[in-house]
Amino acid sequence: MKIGVLSSGGDCPGINAAIRGIGKSAIMHYGMEVIGIHNGFMGLLNKEVEPLDERSLSGILNLGGTILGTSREKPFRKLLSAGDADKPEIIKQNYEELGLDCLVCIGGNGTQKQPICLRSTA
């Protein structure tokens, strides 16, 4: 199983701890592959990703910010701009191309309100 992890919205204490907890548990206890997605949903739009392993997740608890970066991009918000309408489809396509089985989105209420349904029905 392969999971993606991103942080979205405003920065706050504890994001690195959440990334570390998710990543190390997934790797060590469940044998999963973990992909870090940089700069929130923008990273998923642009495929800015890196594999995370035990080594890259060590020593991040006392670092400020988030090792993955963040953005306030809201790709699922309906806007009048024509280019914005394509963002959900691009995200879904990139999710599938990366071979992800799950996406963990770390953030506050705005992040959690995103209507993400990436699993294809085919």
Backbone as numpy.savetxt, mean C-alpha at the origin, in Angstrom:
# Nx Ny Nz CAx CAy CAz Cx Cy Cz
1.44 -16.70 -1.07 0.60 -15.53 -1.07 1.49 -14.29 -1.07
1.06 -13.29 -1.77 1.82 -12.04 -1.93 0.93 -10.88 -1.52
1.42 -10.08 -0.55 0.63 -8.94 -0.09 1.37 -7.64 -0.36
0.60 -6.60 -0.61 1.13 -5.25 -0.77 0.79 -4.44 0.46
1.70 -3.54 0.86 1.48 -2.67 2.01 1.74 -1.24 1.57
0.79 -0.34 1.89 1.00 1.08 1.60 0.51 1.90 2.79
1.06 3.11 2.91 0.56 4.06 3.91 0.05 5.27 3.15
-1.10 5.76 3.59 -1.77 6.83 2.86 -2.25 7.89 3.83
-2.41 9.11 3.32 -2.91 10.20 4.15 -1.79 10.89 4.90
-2.14 11.51 6.00 -1.16 12.24 6.80 -0.25 11.31 7.57
0.94 11.79 7.81 1.92 11.02 8.56 1.58 11.06 10.04
1.89 10.00 10.76 1.66 9.98 12.21 2.56 8.93 12.85
2.77 9.04 14.16 3.58 8.04 14.85 2.94 6.65 14.74
3.75 5.66 14.63 3.25 4.28 14.63 3.11 3.64 13.27
3.28 4.40 12.20 3.12 3.79 10.87 4.23 2.77 10.61
5.47 3.13 10.95 6.56 2.17 10.75 6.35 0.92 11.60
5.83 1.08 12.81 5.55 -0.08 13.66 4.49 -0.97 13.00
3.48 -0.36 12.40 2.44 -1.14 11.72 3.02 -1.86 10.50
3.84 -1.17 9.71 4.48 -1.79 8.55 5.32 -2.98 9.00
6.10 -2.77 10.05 6.97 -3.83 10.57 6.15 -5.02 11.08
5.10 -4.73 11.85 4.27 -5.80 12.39 3.59 -6.62 11.30
3.05 -5.94 10.31 2.40 -6.63 9.19 3.43 -7.46 8.43
4.54 -6.81 8.07 5.55 -7.47 7.26 6.20 -8.65 7.93
6.66 -8.46 9.16 7.35 -9.57 9.84 6.41 -10.72 10.13
5.17 -10.43 10.51 4.21 -11.51 10.75 3.92 -12.27 9.46
3.71 -11.54 8.38 3.42 -12.18 7.10 4.58 -13.07 6.65
5.79 -12.56 6.79 6.97 -13.30 6.33 7.29 -14.48 7.24
7.43 -14.20 8.53 7.93 -15.20 9.47 6.89 -16.24 9.88
5.64 -15.84 10.01 4.63 -16.77 10.50 3.81 -17.42 9.39
3.72 -16.75 8.25 2.86 -17.28 7.20 3.59 -17.53 5.88
4.88 -17.21 5.80 5.66 -17.47 4.60 5.23 -16.67 3.38
4.66 -15.51 3.62 4.18 -14.67 2.52 5.29 -13.80 1.95
5.09 -13.36 0.74 5.96 -12.36 0.11 5.31 -11.00 0.36
6.12 -10.01 0.76 5.58 -8.69 1.09 6.19 -7.65 0.16
5.33 -6.84 -0.44 5.74 -5.78 -1.34 5.37 -4.44 -0.72
6.36 -3.57 -0.53 6.11 -2.23 -0.03 5.77 -1.31 -1.19
4.72 -0.54 -1.05 4.28 0.38 -2.10 4.56 1.80 -1.62
5.42 2.50 -2.34 5.84 3.85 -1.95 4.78 4.90 -2.28
4.69 5.89 -1.42 3.84 7.07 -1.64 2.36 6.78 -1.81
1.85 5.89 -0.98 0.42 5.62 -0.94 -0.14 5.12 -2.25
-1.36 5.58 -2.56 -2.01 5.13 -3.78 -1.28 5.62 -5.03
-0.52 6.72 -4.92 0.29 7.19 -6.06 1.31 6.11 -6.45
1.87 5.44 -5.46 2.83 4.37 -5.73 2.19 3.20 -6.45
0.94 2.94 -6.14 0.24 1.86 -6.84 -0.12 2.30 -8.26
-0.40 3.58 -8.44 -0.66 4.11 -9.78 0.59 4.04 -10.66
1.76 4.31 -10.06 3.02 4.40 -10.80 3.91 3.18 -10.64
3.44 2.16 -9.96 4.21 0.94 -9.68 5.55 1.25 -9.01
5.51 2.08 -7.98 6.70 2.38 -7.18 6.71 1.40 -6.01
7.35 0.28 -6.22 7.30 -0.80 -5.24 8.69 -1.35 -4.93
8.80 -2.02 -3.80 10.02 -2.72 -3.45 9.68 -3.92 -2.57
10.38 -5.02 -2.76 10.16 -6.17 -1.88 10.63 -5.83 -0.47
9.87 -6.25 0.51 10.28 -6.07 1.91 10.64 -7.44 2.47
11.73 -7.49 3.22 12.13 -8.73 3.88 12.45 -8.42 5.34
12.83 -9.45 6.10 13.12 -9.25 7.52 14.17 -8.16 7.73
15.18 -8.15 6.91 16.27 -7.19 7.07 15.78 -5.75 6.84
15.00 -5.52 5.79 14.53 -4.17 5.51 13.51 -3.68 6.54
12.91 -4.60 7.29 11.92 -4.24 8.31 12.54 -4.09 9.70
13.82 -4.43 9.83 14.50 -4.32 11.12 15.01 -2.91 11.33
14.94 -2.43 12.55 15.47 -1.12 12.91 14.62 0.06 12.48
13.36 -0.15 12.15 12.53 0.97 11.69 11.59 1.49 12.77
11.54 0.82 13.91 10.58 1.24 14.95 10.84 2.65 15.46
12.09 3.04 15.58 12.38 4.37 16.13 12.65 5.43 15.06
12.32 5.11 13.81 12.43 6.10 12.73 11.15 6.90 12.64
11.27 8.17 12.37 10.09 9.00 12.19 9.48 8.79 10.82
8.26 9.22 10.65 7.60 9.13 9.35 7.24 7.70 8.99
7.30 7.43 7.72 7.00 6.09 7.21 8.07 5.72 6.18
8.62 4.54 6.27 9.67 4.14 5.34 9.14 4.03 3.91
7.82 3.93 3.77 7.23 3.81 2.44 6.81 5.14 1.84
6.79 6.19 2.65 6.27 7.46 2.17 4.75 7.41 2.13
4.15 8.54 1.90 2.69 8.62 1.89 2.25 9.71 0.93
0.98 9.72 0.61 0.40 10.80 -0.18 -1.07 10.90 0.18
-1.65 12.02 -0.18 -3.08 12.21 0.08 -3.91 11.97 -1.18
-3.34 11.24 -2.12 -4.04 10.90 -3.36 -5.31 10.11 -3.04
-6.41 10.52 -3.64 -7.69 9.83 -3.48 -8.15 9.36 -4.86
-7.61 8.26 -5.33 -7.87 7.85 -6.71 -9.30 7.40 -6.98
-10.06 7.13 -5.93 -11.42 6.64 -6.13 -12.45 7.74 -5.99
-12.00 8.95 -5.68 -12.91 10.09 -5.58 -13.30 10.51 -6.99
-14.55 10.76 -7.19 -15.03 11.17 -8.52 -14.71 12.64 -8.74
-13.94 12.90 -9.79 -13.58 14.27 -10.15 -14.01 14.55 -11.58
-14.02 15.79 -11.93 -14.43 16.17 -13.28 -13.34 15.95 -14.31
-12.10 15.89 -13.88 -10.98 15.72 -14.80 -11.04 14.34 -15.47
-10.87 14.31 -16.77 -10.97 13.06 -17.52 -9.91 12.04 -17.11
-8.69 12.49 -16.83 -7.62 11.58 -16.46 -7.85 10.88 -15.13
-8.57 11.52 -14.23 -8.83 10.94 -12.92 -9.75 9.73 -13.00
-10.60 9.68 -14.00 -11.54 8.56 -14.13 -10.82 7.24 -14.38
-9.62 7.30 -14.94 -8.86 6.09 -15.26 -8.10 5.53 -14.07
-7.92 6.32 -13.01 -7.07 5.89 -11.90 -7.49 4.57 -11.26
-8.77 4.36 -10.95 -9.13 3.06 -10.36 -8.79 1.88 -11.26
-8.98 2.04 -12.55 -8.67 0.94 -13.48 -7.16 0.70 -13.56
-6.36 1.77 -13.54 -4.90 1.63 -13.56 -4.44 0.93 -12.29
-5.00 1.32 -11.15 -4.64 0.68 -9.89 -4.97 -0.81 -9.94
-6.14 -1.15 -10.42 -6.53 -2.56 -10.51 -5.59 -3.33 -11.44
-5.25 -2.74 -12.57 -4.34 -3.38 -13.52 -2.96 -3.59 -12.87
-2.43 -2.58 -12.20 -1.11 -2.71 -11.57 -1.14 -3.73 -10.44
-2.21 -3.76 -9.67 -2.40 -4.74 -8.60 -2.30 -6.15 -9.19
-2.99 -6.38 -10.28 -2.97 -7.70 -10.91 -1.61 -8.01 -11.52
-0.97 -7.02 -12.17 0.35 -7.25 -12.76 1.40 -7.56 -11.70
1.26 -6.98 -10.52 2.19 -7.25 -9.42 1.91 -8.62 -8.78
0.81 -9.22 -9.12 0.46 -10.54 -8.59 0.06 -10.50 -7.12
-0.52 -9.39 -6.68 -0.91 -9.26 -5.28 -2.19 -10.04 -4.99
-2.21 -10.63 -3.79 -3.40 -11.33 -3.32 -4.17 -10.49 -2.32
-3.50 -9.49 -1.77 -4.08 -8.68 -0.71 -3.39 -7.33 -0.68
-4.11 -6.29 -0.31 -3.54 -4.95 -0.16 -3.87 -4.44 1.23
-2.83 -4.13 2.01 -3.01 -3.58 3.35 -2.78 -2.08 3.26
-3.81 -1.30 3.59 -3.75 0.16 3.51 -3.72 0.72 4.92
-2.58 1.33 5.28 -2.41 1.91 6.61 -2.72 3.39 6.51
-3.66 3.85 7.32 -4.02 5.26 7.31 -5.27 5.49 8.14
-5.74 6.70 8.10 -6.89 7.08 8.90 -8.20 6.87 8.19
-9.19 7.67 8.60 -10.54 7.47 8.08 -10.65 7.68 6.57
-9.89 8.62 6.00 -9.94 8.82 4.55 -9.41 7.62 3.79
-8.33 7.05 4.29 -7.75 5.86 3.66 -8.72 4.69 3.74
-9.33 4.52 4.88 -10.21 3.37 5.09 -11.54 3.51 4.35
-11.90 4.72 3.94 -13.14 4.94 3.18 -12.98 4.64 1.70
-11.76 4.45 1.22 -11.55 4.20 -0.21 -12.26 2.91 -0.61
-13.12 2.96 -1.60 -13.89 1.78 -2.02 -13.05 0.87 -2.91
-12.15 0.12 -2.31 -11.21 -0.68 -3.08 -11.76 -2.10 -3.26
-11.94 -2.47 -4.48 -12.30 -3.84 -4.83 -11.41 -4.21 -6.00
-10.32 -4.89 -5.70 -9.31 -5.15 -6.73 -9.35 -6.57 -7.27
-10.04 -7.45 -6.61 -10.07 -8.84 -7.05 -10.91 -8.97 -8.32
-10.32 -9.53 -9.34 -11.08 -9.69 -10.58 -12.04 -10.86 -10.41
-13.14 -10.83 -11.13 -14.14 -11.89 -11.02 -13.89 -13.00 -12.02
-12.90 -12.82 -12.87 -12.60 -13.85 -13.88 -11.86 -15.02 -13.29
